[in-house]
Amino acid sequence: MEILNLTDHVYLRLFNFVFVLYGVNLTIKQNYKDHINGYLTNLSSAFLTAFVSLVIGIFSFIAYANYKGGEVYIDEHAKGYIFGGDPSIPQFAMGLLLEGMAASVIVSFTLMQIWKNKIERIDTVDDLAHNEH
């Protein structure tokens, strides 16, 4: 993004959200294919998927920030975020962690609600078909 001079475009950061949605949805979908049907089990699995990707992303960002100049890079980069002030790398990473955890919870819960409704409809159709025979 820096090479293309696109770092200031917020909508590109939102594109990362698509990858999180895809990964979490894939986890829940695979759980249902594997007949892992417990709501809390799948919710935990979905959150863990999002959280692991978040942690990997934060460590990658820290490594990249240090490679690009450390605190100087963060000072420049932080202007595009809502943190304000002059955060250090650990403070910036903590802010990203908190923001990412909130997003992980929201994505996991929302996708679980969608899948719960899908599965309930499928189970209802299966029950009706089974009762007809």
C-alpha positions in Angstrom: 0.0 0.0 0.0 2.9 2.3 0.7 4.5 1.7 -2.7 1.2 2.6 -4.4 0.7 5.6 -2.0 -2.6 4.2 -0.8 -2.0 4.1 3.0 -4.3 7.0 3.7 -7.4 5.3 2.1 -9.5 4.0 5.0 -11.7 1.9 2.8 -8.7 -0.3 2.0 -8.3 -1.1 5.7 -12.0 -2.2 5.6 -11.0 -4.7 2.9 -9.1 -6.6 5.6 -12.5 -7.2 7.2 -13.5 -9.3 4.2 -10.6 -11.7 4.9 -11.7 -12.0 8.5 -15.3 -12.7 7.5 -14.2 -15.3 5.0 -11.9 -17.1 7.5 -14.4 -17.1 10.3 -17.3 -18.2 8.0 -15.1 -21.0 6.7 -14.4 -22.2 10.2 -18.1 -22.3 11.1 -19.0 -24.0 7.8 -16.4 -26.7 8.3 -17.5 -27.3 11.9 -21.1 -27.9 10.7 -19.8 -30.2 7.9 -17.9 -32.1 10.6 -21.2 -32.3 12.6 -19.9 -30.0 15.4 -23.2 -28.4 16.2 -22.9 -26.8 19.6 -23.6 -23.1 19.5 -21.0 -22.1 22.2 -18.4 -24.6 20.7 -18.8 -23.0 17.3 -18.8 -19.5 18.7 -15.6 -20.2 20.5 -14.1 -21.7 17.4 -15.1 -18.7 15.3 -13.7 -16.2 17.9 -10.4 -18.2 18.2 -10.0 -18.2 14.4 -10.4 -14.4 14.3 -8.2 -13.9 17.4 -5.4 -16.0 16.0 -5.4 -14.1 12.8 -5.5 -10.8 14.7 -2.5 -11.8 16.8 -0.5 -12.9 13.7 -1.4 -9.6 12.0 -0.3 -7.5 15.0 3.0 -9.3 15.3 3.5 -8.9 11.6 2.7 -5.2 11.9 5.2 -4.7 14.8 7.9 -6.4 12.8 7.1 -4.3 9.7 7.0 -1.1 11.8 10.4 -1.9 13.4 11.8 -2.6 9.9 10.5 0.8 8.6 12.0 2.8 11.4 10.2 1.9 14.6 8.8 4.9 16.6 9.3 7.3 13.7 7.1 5.1 11.4 4.5 4.7 14.1 4.3 8.5 14.6 3.6 8.9 10.9 1.3 5.9 10.7 -0.8 6.7 13.8 -2.2 9.9 12.2 -4.5 7.7 10.1 -6.0 6.0 13.2 -8.3 7.2 15.9 -5.7 6.8 18.8 -4.5 10.3 18.9 -1.5 11.4 20.8 2.0 10.0 20.2 1.7 6.2 20.9 4.7 3.9 21.2 4.8 0.7 19.3 3.4 -1.4 22.3 0.6 1.2 22.8 -0.3 1.1 19.2 -0.3 -2.7 19.2 -2.5 -2.7 22.3 -4.9 -0.3 20.5 -5.0 -2.6 17.5 -5.5 -5.6 19.8 -8.5 -4.0 21.5 -10.0 -2.8 18.3 -9.4 -6.3 16.7 -10.9 -8.1 19.7 -14.1 -6.1 19.5 -14.3 -6.8 15.7 -13.6 -10.5 16.3 -16.5 -10.7 18.8 -18.9 -8.9 16.5 -18.0 -11.0 13.4 -18.1 -14.3 15.3 -21.4 -13.6 16.9 -23.0 -12.2 13.8 -21.9 -15.2 11.6 -23.0 -17.6 14.3 -26.5 -16.1 14.3 -26.6 -16.5 10.5 -25.4 -20.1 10.6 -27.7 -20.9 13.5 -30.7 -19.7 11.5 -29.5 -21.7 8.4 -29.0 -24.9 10.4 -32.4 -24.5 12.2 -34.1 -24.3 8.8 -32.2 -27.3 7.4 -33.0 -29.3 10.6 -36.7 -28.4 10.3 -36.8 -29.5 6.6 -35.0 -32.7 7.5 -37.4 -33.4 10.4 -40.4 -32.8 8.1 -39.0 -35.1 5.5 -38.2 -37.8 8.1 -41.7 -37.6 9.6 -43.3 -38.1 6.2 -41.7 -41.5 5.7 
